[in-house]
Amino acid sequence: MLCALGLIIISSKDIGDYFSLAWLKYVFANLAFLNFLQPTLPGVFNSNNLTAVNGALWTLKIEVMFYLTVPVFVFLFRKLGYFPVLVSSYLLSIAYFEFFSEVAERTGSVFYEQLARQLPGQLSYFMAGAFLYYFLPLFERRIGYFLVLAVLIFLAKDFFPFSIFEPFALAIVVVFLGLFLHVGNFGRYGDFSYGVYILHFPIIQLLLYSGFLQESPWYFLMTVILLCTRQKI
C-alpha cells in the first residue's frame, strides 16, 4: 500500500489516470497474494527494464499455500509414513515443473512458464526442508556427507538427472547455514531475511529510475544493501 499510494510521485500519469481501474487491480491483486495478475502501477517505472513494482511478491502466495498444506501433509505422514510421502511429493513436484517448463520452452508461451512456478512446481523445495526436519538427527550426524552431496549436485545440476536433486541440495545448504553457522542471536535486530526480501525490489527500481550510480554496479549494490538493512536496524 505504501508503494501504491506513494509512487504517484514518480508516475508519468496525472492523479486521475493514476488512481484508475489499473491501480485498483494492483491493490486488490497484491492484497490477495496474486501479484502476477497486476505487478505494475500506472506510469511507474516505464523506463526501467522491468516495470514490476515489487516482483518478489509473487512468492507470497506460494508461502501461504505451503502453510495451508502443512496439516494435510502431517496427516499423510502419520497415515502413510514420512519417507514415502516425502519422496513421492518431491518427485511429483519435479515432474510438474519439468513438464510445464518443457512446454513453455517448446511453445514460447509465458503462460506455461507461470504455471511451472505455481505451488506444485515449488513443492519440492518445501518437501526437501521437511525431509531434513524429520530426519534432523541423521542430518546432524552426517553433516559432512550431506554437504559433499550438495556440492556434487550443484556441480552436476546442468546434467540430467542431477537437476532433479537441486532443491534438495539447496535445502541442505540453507539448513546447514541456519543450524551450524548462525551468528549468535542476530534475530534480535529484526527479521533481516524477510525485511530484505520485502524491501529490496522497489528500492532497486527507484534507484534505477533515478539513474543513481548506473556506471558503478558495485557501489549500486552496496547502496541497495545498506538501504535495505538500514530499514531493519
Sequence and secondary structure as in RCSB ss.txt:
>XXXX:A:sequence
MLCALGLIIISSKDIGDYFSLAWLKYVFANLAFLNFLQPTLPGVFNSNNLTAVNGALWTLKIEVMFYLTVPVFVF
LFRKLGYFPVLVSSYLLSIAYFEFFSEVAERTGSVFYEQLARQLPGQLSYFMAGAFLYYFLPLFERRIGYFLVLA
VLIFLAKDFFPFSIFEPFALAIVVVFLGLFLHVGNFGRYGDFSYGVYILHFPIIQLLLYSGFLQESPWYFLMTVI
LLCTRQKI
>XXXX:A:secstr
 HHHHHGGGT SS HHHHSSHHHHHHHHHHHTT GGG    TTSSTTSS   S GGGGGHHHHHHHHHHHHHHHH
HHHHH HHHHHHHHHHHHHHHHHHHHHHHHHH  HHHHHHHTSHHHHHHHHHHHHHHHHTHHHHHHTHHHHHHHH
HHHHHHTTSTTGGGGHHHHHHHHHHHHHHHS  SSGGGG  HHHHHHHHHHHHHHHHHHHTTTTT HHHHHHHHH
HHHHHTT 
